[in-house]
Amino acid sequence: MLVDSHCHLDFPDFDGDRDDLVVRARAAGVTKMVTICTRASAEPTVRAIAEAHEGVWYAMGAHPLNVGEAALLTVEELIAYAEHPKMVGIGETGLDYHYDKWPPDMQKESLRRHIVAARETGLPLIIHSRDADDDMAAILREGYDEGAYTCVMHCFSSGRALAEAALEMGFYLSMSGVVTFKNAASLRAIFADAPLDRVLVETDAPYLAPVPKRGKRNEPAYVAHTAATGAEIFGVSTQEFATATTANFHRLFTKVPEVAS
């Protein structure tokens, strides 16, 4: 049994076969999926997908590359979204300095609001970080010192220092298809040095399809390929890796029932 802890089932890439891909995921042993909302305007669509499918939950936040599209989400708005029974995480949020799209100060303010909402709701914060390791570590620590919260570094592909800072605060690192890429040896080494009980697995579908599907549209069923590489990294069987990462998911995403009702 596997969990795809981060995918984007609302994206138009899936408009032609959304129901079928959920079926394919289950056939591949992926029994639970968290579909991620990246802007407030998409929340009704993302919520409807989660409501329509057993085994699909959702998270709500403003992606750093979307923060300037509308007024910044308030802490109160994020807390209100969290009242829905299938809304299980705050984000994705974070910092992205790779593209010069929105000012860093705007991204930082949005991130700080999401941190407060995660603390207030008890739901895990879902972090996107790209080319912003130092600022990300500093803001996560600043927020943690104001009061503990839980967090996952989604699609972790940053440097070792940020990984160590996140783990030191008790956060989780999420493994995506990037770890299967030939040029990702340094990333595989970072994961190899992390505790297995702090690792999740995800697709980030429709992006970042793992080998041997690289270059194709990603989908939740393909998380099995990433999990196979994860098992090799940790020197365990694929079943042991699946069991561990699923247990980790439920330890973090406490709102998701372990057994379907």
N, C-alpha and C positions, 0 to 999 in steps of 0.2 A: 504494500500500500504506500503510495506517495502523495504528497501535497504539492501543488503548484502555488507557492505563497505569493506570487506576483505576476499577474497577466492583465491584459487590456482587452477584454472581450467586447467592449463597446466600439472599438475602432472599426472603421469601414472595411478594413481588410477582411473582416469576418462576416460581412453582411450576407454573403451567399450561402454560408454553411454553419452558422453559429450553433444551431441545435446539434448538427452532426458532429462538430468538433468536441462538444461536451460528451457525446456518446463515445467518440474515439478515445478521449482521455480516460474514461472509465475502463474501456477495454484494455488500455495500457497500464492499468493499476493506479491511475491518478483519481482518487476518490473525492478530493476536496480541492477547490480553487478559490483564490481571492482575486477578484477583478478590481482594478484600481481606477478611481476617478481622479483626473488630473486638473479639472477646472469645475467651478460651481455650476456652470451652464449645462454640464454633462451629467450632473448627479441624478436627475430623474431617469435618464436612460440606463445608467449603470445600475441604479437601484432596481429598475424593472427587470434587468437581466438576472440579478441575484434572486429576485423574488420568483422568477419563472423557472429556476433550475434548482433542484435538490443538489446539495453539495457545492453550491456556489455562494460565496459571501462577497462583501465589497468593503472597500476602504474609501475615505473621502478626504481630499485635500487639494491644494493648489501647487502644481509642479512649478519649480522656479522659472522655467521658460514661459510660463503662462501668467505669472503674477501681475503683470501690468495690463492685462486684457480688461480687467474690471476692478472695482474696489477690492482691496485686500479683504480676505475672509477674516471675520472677527473671531475671537475666542468663543464668544457666545453662540455664533452661528455653527462653529464646528461642534460644540457640545450638543446643540440641538440636533444636528445630523446624527450624532451618535446614539440618539434615543431609538433609532430603528433597530429592530432585532437582528437584522442581517448586516448592519454596519459594524465592522470589527476592528478597524484600524484608522489612525489619523495620518493622512498623507496619500500620495507621496508629496513630500515637501523637501526643501533642502537648498543647495547652492549649486549653480552651474555657471562657471566663468569661462567655459569653452567658447560659448557664443556670446557676443556682446549685445545681448538683446534687452535686458532690463538691468537697471543700476544695482550694484551689490547691496547698497543700503536697503533697497526695496526688498530684495530677496531675503536679507537678514531679518528684517522686521516680520515678514511673513513666516519665516522659520521659527522665530521666537514665539509667535502666536500659536503655531502648531504645537510647540513644546508645552506651552501652558495647557492647551486643550488635552494633550496626551496625559499630562499629570492629573488634570482634573477628572477626566473620564476613566483613567486606569487602562485605556486602550494603548496598544503599542504605536509608537511613532515610526513612520516608514520614511527612510531617508534616501534621497537622491543626491549624490555628491560627484561633481566632475570638475577637475582642475581647481579645487578649492580646499585642499586638505587642511591647511593651517587654520583658516577661518572656521571650517566645519568643526574641527576638534575643539577649538576655543569656545564656540557657541554651544555645542553640546555639553561641554563641561560646565560652562557658566549656568546653563539651565539646570543641570543635574545638581550643582551645588545649592541651587535655590530650592530643590526638592526632587527626590528620586522619581524617575519614570522609566518605562521600558521602551526598547527601540531595536529596530533591525536596519542594518545598512544594506539596502536593497541593491542587487546586482553589483556586489562589491568588486571594484576593480581599481581601487585607489592604492596608495602606498602603504608600506608596512607600519609607519608611525600612526596613521589614522586607524588602522586595524587594531593596533595595540591599545590606543586610547579608547576605542569603542569597547573592546573586550574588558578593559580595566573597569569600565563603568557597568559591566554586566550585560552589555548589549550583544546582539547576534549579528553574524555576517551571513548574507544570503549569496549562495553560489548560483551563477547563471551559466548559460552556454559558453560564455567567454573562456571558462576554465578548460574547455575542450580544444581551444584553438592552439595551433602549433606554436605560436609565438607568445603563449601565456605562461611560460615556465616560472617566471617570477611570481605570478599570481597564484599558481598552484603551490609554490613554496610557502606563501603566506598562509594559505588555507591549511597546509600540512602542519604548520606550527600552531594552529588554533585548536582549542578543545572541541572535540566532536559534538559535545553537548551545547555548543553555541553556534551551530551551523544550520541554516535552512537551505532549501533548494527551490529554484524558480525558473520560469522561462523568460519573463518580460515580453511574452508574445504580444504582438507579432514580430518583435525584433529579436536579433541575436540567436538565431537557430543554432543549436549545437552540432558539432560533427557527429554523424555523417549527413546532417540535413543543412549544413551551413550554406547560405546563399538562397535558401528557400524561406517562405513565410513560416514563422515559428508558430507553434500551437501547444496547448498544455500537455498533450500526449508525449511531446518530445522531451519533457523533463526527465523521462526515464533514461535518455542518453546522457544527460548531465549527471544524473545520479550514478550511472555506471562509472563515469570518470571520478566522481567524488569517492566512490568505494575504493578505487585504485589509489587515490591520493592518501586515504586514511588506512589503507591496508586491511580492509574488512570486506566481507561479502556484500553483494548488492542488497541482499535482504537486511543485513545488519545496518547498512547505511540508510535504507528506507525506513526501517524501524526507528532508528535514532533521530533522523530529521523530522519524521512525523511527530514523535514525542516532543521534540524541541518546539515544533510549530504550536502544539497544543499548550505547552508551557507558556509560550509568549502570547498567542492569540486565545486568551482564556474565554472569550465569548463564543467561540466555535465549539459546539458539542463534539466530544470524541466519538460518540455513537449517534448515528442519524436517528432522529425521532420518527 
